[in-house]
């Protein structure tokens, strides 16, 4: 991976990266400060599906390919979701 590829391509790319990083950071702080976050019933029901788990992994991979910061924050959010699903079910 070339270090130049980590830089935003344009103003829209940089803005989207900033928005996603801030949103994921906020989500992770919210999740980290609460012991048990109530998830919507749909997200709890989807946990049983292997396709949902594969989609979560795909989301992490696509985020990391686009911007490593987005990938790391997405992985932390998915990890917290998995831990909560294990505790709930």
C-alpha positions, 0 to 999 in steps of 0.5 A: 500500500502506497502512503499517498493512497491514504490521502483523500482524493478530493474534497468530497472524499475527505468530507465523507471520511471525516463524517464517517470517522466522527460518526463511528467514533461517536457510536463507539464512545456511546457503546463503550460507555454503556454496559448493555445497549438496547439494540432494535429487535431486527438487529438481534434477530439478524444475529442468527443469520450467517449472511448477516455476519458475512455482511458485517465482515464485508463492511469492515473490509470495504471500510478498511480498503477505502480508509484504514481509519474507517476500517478500524472504527468499523471493526471496533463497532462490530466487535462491540455489537458481537460482544453484546449479542453474545451477552444478550443471546 
